[in-house]
Amino acid sequence: MVSTLKFSMTLVLKSPTGSPSATTLHFGEAMNRPDDVSHTPVEAPDTQPTTQDLEVLQGQSETAEAISRQARRLFTHAPTPMLLVTAAGRIADANLRAGQLLGLSPERLTGRRLEKFVATGSQSTLAALLRGVFTQGELQNAELVMVTPDGAIRTVRGDAVHDPGDEGSPAWCHLSLTDITDLRAIHTQLLDQTDMLQAQLQHLMARQYRLEHEVQDVIRSTQAQLNLHLARLQNLLKRHVRDAGPSSDLTLAQDALNRTLGLLASLDGYVQARQLRLRPRHVDLNQVLQDVRSDLKDALAGRTVEWSTGPLPTVYGDSRALRMILTAYLSNALKFTRTREAARIRLLVEEHEGEYLIGVQDNGIGFNNRLKDKAFELFGRLHPTGAYEGAGIDLATVRQLCDLMGSRAWGDGKVDQGATFWFACPKTD
């Protein structure tokens, strides 16, 4: 006769959330009874658990419980507020920091709907966050405004990740809440200060614009009166004095007014360059050059200018800034080739990795190359004031524009052998 001795052991484990789960292990052994005299063939016995087996199982159980306790401690005492939230939006568990943030103990938070702690304006954001994390299974984040039971308002960043759980157990998401209330307040304060500074800047720019135009109007009116008196004086002198020339004092005054108007125009261009809001895009430099030459038609009148240029590239930059740069370089070349019987102006292009170098070369009077950095300084004149007009502002404007575009500008020259001024421009993608 065969009898079977059976043995079973049940292990109770806890998940990181504290929820118990039970696992039952079964053991058995078939045995021959002594009074079985028929010597009937005996079935193969099952393996009986040995003392060593039981010790191994007990060790595994203790290890699992230790891991569970450690995971629980890590969750409970984590420095960041953390929640376990079900797909229905209920809090399945909370750590101590979450309790401090929401104003209730973790035990009192458990089972409550999370939306009860969220401001009305953020409830749709919370719903979208939970819907995204449970349907897409990817990390989701959003900014939420939380309201504690005592009415305190906190702004938090919520980061949620899906935890599908074990088979047969409910799914939840891990939701960490980072308090950004102070950061948001500082950000709002900075935005308010920026708006205030922008308003002040706009006010100052408007005042500067009005003042500049008032000064220009006064100078132009004075210039018109001076020209009128100069013409009358010239006619009077012609009647009484043979070969009479214009009054030197009046002529000097007229030149001074012209220089003042030129200085105001240059300063206006420099200020505009500093305040220019760049709009980078693909720009055809051939079209820019055509527009600049059209703008300089008055400066070209009566001049013999030999232009040398091949096809120019399409670059990535701000069209207004590029137009101002080429205008400054070409005006500079025309000014310092005035003493030449024929001005020769050549546009150069060098292609490098990621950028083009654009140069304007002339056969003018040149300059001492040791002073090339001074040429780009504000009021950095390299020639006597009486010899050439200008206040040394145009090249400083070019450097300002290149700095805004993250580019660079420079020049090279030799006395009486001309000069070449360059600027770099990024290629199009």
C-alpha positions in Angstrom: 0.0 0.0 0.0 1.3 3.4 -0.9 0.7 6.5 1.2 1.8 10.0 0.5 3.2 12.5 3.0 2.5 16.0 1.8 4.0 19.3 3.0 3.3 22.9 2.0 4.8 26.3 3.0 3.2 29.7 2.4 5.5 32.8 2.0 3.9 36.2 2.5 5.8 39.1 0.8 5.2 42.8 0.7 5.5 45.1 -2.3 7.2 48.5 -2.0 3.7 49.9 -1.5 3.0 47.7 1.5 0.4 45.5 -0.3 0.9 41.8 0.8 1.1 38.9 -1.7 1.2 35.2 -0.8 3.0 32.4 -2.6 2.4 28.7 -1.5 5.0 26.0 -2.2 3.9 22.3 -2.1 6.1 19.3 -1.4 5.1 15.5 -1.2 6.6 12.0 -1.0 5.1 8.6 -1.7 6.0 5.9 0.9 5.6 2.0 1.2 3.7 0.9 4.3 5.4 -2.0 6.3 2.3 -4.2 6.2 2.2 -4.3 2.4 3.0 -7.9 1.8 1.9 -8.1 -1.8 5.1 -6.5 -2.9 3.2 -4.4 -5.4 5.5 -2.2 -7.4 5.9 1.1 -5.7 5.4 4.5 -7.4 8.5 6.8 -7.7 8.5 8.9 -4.6 8.3 12.7 -4.7 11.2 14.6 -3.3 10.8 15.3 0.4 12.0 18.8 1.5 15.2 18.5 3.5 16.4 20.7 6.3 18.8 22.3 3.8 15.9 23.1 1.4 13.9 24.7 4.2 16.9 26.8 5.2 17.4 28.0 1.6 13.7 28.9 1.4 13.8 30.7 4.7 16.9 32.6 3.6 15.2 33.6 0.3 12.1 34.8 2.2 14.2 36.8 4.6 16.1 38.4 1.7 12.9 39.3 -0.1 11.5 40.8 3.0 14.7 42.8 3.6 14.6 44.1 0.0 10.9 45.0 0.4 11.7 46.9 3.7 14.6 48.7 2.0 12.4 49.7 -1.0 9.8 50.9 1.4 12.3 53.1 3.3 13.7 54.6 0.1 10.1 55.5 -1.0 9.0 56.8 2.4 12.1 59.0 3.1 12.8 60.1 -0.5 13.8 63.8 -0.5 11.2 64.5 -3.3 7.5 64.4 -2.8 6.3 61.1 -4.5 2.9 59.6 -5.0 1.6 56.3 -6.4 -1.5 57.2 -8.4 -4.0 54.8 -10.1 -5.5 55.2 -13.5 -8.7 56.5 -11.8 -6.7 59.4 -10.3 -6.7 58.1 -6.7 -3.6 58.2 -4.5 -2.5 54.6 -3.7 0.4 55.7 -1.6 2.4 58.7 -0.6 5.7 59.4 1.0 6.5 61.8 3.9 7.6 64.7 1.6 4.3 64.5 -0.3 2.4 64.7 2.9 4.4 67.8 3.9 3.7 69.4 0.5 -0.1 68.6 0.5 -0.7 69.2 4.2 -1.9 65.7 5.2 -0.1 62.6 6.5 0.6 59.9 4.0 -2.1 57.7 5.7 -4.7 60.4 5.2 -3.7 61.0 1.6 -4.1 57.3 0.7 -7.4 56.7 -1.2 -8.1 60.3 -1.9 -8.6 61.7 -5.4 -5.6 63.7 -6.4 -7.7 66.3 -8.2 -9.0 67.4 -4.8 -5.5 68.9 -4.2 -5.3 70.6 -7.6 -6.5 74.1 -8.5 -9.5 74.2 -10.8 -7.4 75.7 -13.6 -4.9 72.8 -13.4 -7.4 69.9 -13.3 -7.6 69.5 -17.0 -3.7 69.5 -17.1 -3.7 66.7 -14.5 -6.2 64.7 -16.4 -4.1 65.0 -19.6 -1.0 64.0 -17.7 -2.6 60.8 -16.3 -4.2 60.0 -19.6 -0.9 60.3 -21.4 1.1 58.2 -18.9 -1.4 55.3 -18.8 -2.1 55.2 -22.6 1.4 56.0 -23.9 3.5 54.4 -21.2 6.1 57.1 -21.5 7.4 59.8 -19.1 5.0 62.7 -18.9 5.4 66.0 -17.2 3.3 69.1 -16.6 3.2 72.2 -14.4 0.4 72.0 -11.8 -1.0 74.4 -9.2 -1.7 72.6 -6.0 -4.0 73.7 -3.2 -3.6 72.3 0.3 -6.5 71.8 2.8 -5.5 75.0 4.6 -5.7 77.0 1.3 -1.9 77.3 0.6 -1.1 77.4 -3.1 2.0 75.8 -4.4 3.2 75.5 -8.0 4.8 72.1 -8.8 6.3 70.3 -11.8 4.9 66.8 -12.0 6.8 64.0 -13.6 4.9 60.8 -14.1 6.0 57.3 -15.3 3.9 54.2 -15.8 4.3 51.1 -13.6 2.3 48.2 -15.1 2.6 46.2 -11.9 2.5 42.4 -11.6 0.0 40.3 -13.4 -3.3 40.5 -11.6 -2.4 43.6 -9.6 -3.7 47.1 -10.5 -1.5 49.4 -12.5 -0.4 52.8 -11.2 2.0 55.6 -12.0 4.9 57.0 -10.0 4.3 60.8 -9.8 7.1 63.0 -8.4 6.2 66.6 -7.5 8.9 69.3 -7.5 8.0 72.5 -5.8 8.8 75.4 -8.1 6.8 78.0 -6.3 9.8 80.2 -5.5 11.3 79.7 -8.9 8.1 80.6 -10.6 7.8 83.8 -8.4 11.4 84.8 -9.4 10.6 84.1 -13.0 7.5 86.2 -12.9 9.5 89.0 -11.2 12.2 88.8 -13.9 9.5 89.0 -16.6 8.0 92.0 -14.9 11.4 93.7 -14.7 12.1 92.9 -18.3 8.8 94.4 -19.4 9.5 97.5 -17.3 13.0 97.9 -18.8 11.6 97.4 -22.3 9.1 100.1 -21.7 11.8 102.4 -20.4 14.0 101.6 -23.4 11.2 102.3 -25.8 10.6 105.6 -24.0 14.3 106.6 -24.2 14.4 105.6 -27.9 11.4 107.7 -28.6 12.9 110.7 -26.8 16.2 110.2 -28.6 14.4 110.0 -32.0 12.6 113.2 -31.3 15.7 115.0 -30.1 17.7 113.8 -33.0 15.2 115.0 -35.5 14.8 118.3 -33.7 18.5 118.9 -33.9 18.6 117.9 -37.5 15.7 120.3 -38.3 17.6 123.2 -36.6 20.8 122.4 -38.4 19.1 122.1 -41.7 17.3 125.3 -41.2 20.5 127.0 -40.2 22.2 125.5 -43.2 19.5 126.8 -45.5 19.8 130.3 -44.0 23.6 130.1 -44.3 23.4 129.0 -47.9 21.0 131.9 -48.7 23.2 134.5 -47.0 26.3 133.0 -48.7 24.7 133.3 -52.1 23.6 136.8 -51.5 27.1 137.8 -50.3 28.6 136.1 -53.3 26.4 138.1 -55.6 27.1 141.3 -53.8 30.9 140.7 -54.0 30.7 140.0 -57.6 29.2 143.4 -58.3 31.9 145.3 -56.5 34.9 143.0 -56.4 36.4 141.4 -59.4 37.2 137.6 -58.9 35.7 137.7 -55.5 35.5 134.3 -53.9 33.1 133.1 -51.2 33.6 134.2 -47.6 35.9 131.7 -45.9 34.1 132.1 -42.6 30.8 131.3 -44.1 32.2 128.4 -46.1 33.8 126.9 -42.9 30.5 127.3 -41.1 28.8 125.5 -43.9 31.3 122.7 -43.8 30.9 122.4 -40.0 27.1 122.1 -40.4 27.5 119.4 -43.1 29.9 117.4 -40.8 27.4 117.7 -38.0 24.6 116.3 -40.1 26.9 113.5 -41.2 27.8 112.7 -37.6 24.2 112.6 -36.5 23.4 110.2 -39.4 26.3 107.9 -38.5 25.4 107.9 -34.8 21.8 107.1 -35.8 23.1 104.1 -37.8 25.2 102.9 -34.9 22.3 103.1 -32.4 20.1 101.3 -34.9 22.7 98.5 -35.3 22.9 98.1 -31.5 19.1 97.8 -31.2 18.5 95.7 -34.3 16.4 92.6 -33.8 17.9 90.0 -36.1 15.7 87.9 -38.4 18.1 85.3 -39.8 17.1 83.7 -43.1 18.6 82.7 -46.5 19.9 85.9 -48.2 21.1 86.2 -51.7 24.1 88.6 -51.5 23.8 89.4 -55.3 20.5 91.1 -54.5 21.9 92.8 -51.5 24.8 94.2 -53.6 22.4 95.4 -56.3 20.3 97.3 -53.7 23.4 98.8 -52.1 24.8 100.1 -55.4 21.4 101.6 -56.1 21.6 103.4 -52.7 25.1 104.8 -53.5 24.2 106.2 -57.0 24.7 109.8 -55.7 28.2 108.9 -54.4 29.0 107.3 -57.8 27.9 110.4 -59.8 30.8 111.8 -61.8 33.1 109.0 -60.7 34.9 106.5 -62.8 34.6 103.2 -60.9 35.7 99.8 -62.2 33.7 97.1 -60.5 35.0 93.5 -60.3 32.8 90.9 -58.8 31.8 87.3 -59.6 28.6 85.5 -58.4 28.1 86.0 -54.7 26.8 83.2 -52.5 23.5 82.8 -50.7 24.2 83.0 -46.9 22.3 82.7 -43.7 21.9 86.0 -41.9 19.8 89.1 -41.5 19.2 91.0 -44.7 19.1 94.4 -43.1 22.4 93.8 -41.2 24.1 92.5 -44.4 22.9 95.5 -46.3 24.3 97.9 -43.7 27.6 96.1 -43.7 28.0 96.2 -47.5 26.9 99.8 -47.6 29.6 100.8 -45.0 32.3 98.8 -46.8 31.5 100.2 -50.3 31.0 103.7 -49.0 34.4 103.4 -47.3 36.0 102.2 -50.6 34.5 105.0 -52.6 35.6 107.6 -50.1 39.2 106.6 -50.0 39.6 106.1 -53.7 38.5 109.7 -54.4 42.0 110.7 -55.2 42.4 108.0 -57.9 41.7 108.7 -61.5 39.8 105.5 -61.7 38.6 103.7 -58.6 38.9 99.9 -58.7 36.6 98.0 -56.3 36.6 94.3 -56.2 34.4 91.9 -54.2 36.1 88.8 -53.0 34.6 85.5 -51.8 36.4 82.7 -49.9 34.6 79.5 -49.0 35.5 77.7 -45.8 33.8 75.0 -43.8 30.6 76.4 -42.5 31.1 79.9 -43.6 31.9 82.3 -46.4 34.4 85.2 -46.1 33.2 88.3 -48.1 35.8 91.0 -48.8 35.7 94.5 -50.4 39.1 95.4 -51.9 40.0 98.9 -53.2 43.0 100.7 -54.7 42.6 103.7 -52.4 45.1 105.4 -50.1 45.2 102.4 -47.7 46.4 102.7 -44.1 49.1 101.5 -41.7 48.2 97.9 -41.0 49.4 98.2 -37.4 46.3 100.4 -36.9 43.8 97.9 -38.4 42.1 97.2 -35.0 41.6 101.0 -34.4 39.7 101.2 -37.7 36.8 99.3 -36.1 36.7 101.3 -32.8 34.1 104.0 -32.3 35.5 107.3 -33.6 38.6 105.4 -34.7 39.7 107.6 -37.5 42.9 106.6 -39.3 43.2 109.8 -41.4 43.1 113.6 -40.6 39.7 115.0 -40.1 40.1 117.7 -42.8 41.2 115.2 -45.5 38.2 112.9 -45.5 34.6 113.3 -44.2 33.2 111.0 -41.6 33.6 110.5 -37.9 35.0 107.0 -37.7 31.6 105.4 -36.8 30.7 103.3 -39.9 33.3 100.5 -39.3 32.4 100.4 -35.6 28.8 99.8 -36.8 29.9 96.9 -39.0 31.7 95.3 -36.0 28.6 95.8 -33.9 26.4 94.1 -36.5 28.8 91.2 -36.8 28.9 90.7 -33.1 25.1 90.5 -33.1 25.2 87.8 -35.8 27.9 85.9 -34.0 30.3 86.7 -36.8 33.4 88.8 -37.1 34.9 91.7 -39.2 38.4 92.8 -39.9 40.6 94.6 -42.4 44.0 94.7 -43.9 45.8 97.5 -45.7 49.0 99.1 -46.9 49.8 102.8 -47.1 49.0 104.0 -50.7 48.3 100.5 -51.8 44.7 100.1 -50.9 42.8 98.1 -48.3 40.6 95.0 -48.0 37.8 94.8 -45.5 36.3 91.4 -44.7 33.3 89.9 -42.8 32.3 86.3 -42.2 28.9 84.9 -42.9 27.5 81.4 -42.1 26.5 79.2 -45.0 22.9 78.1 -45.5 22.0 74.6 -44.2 
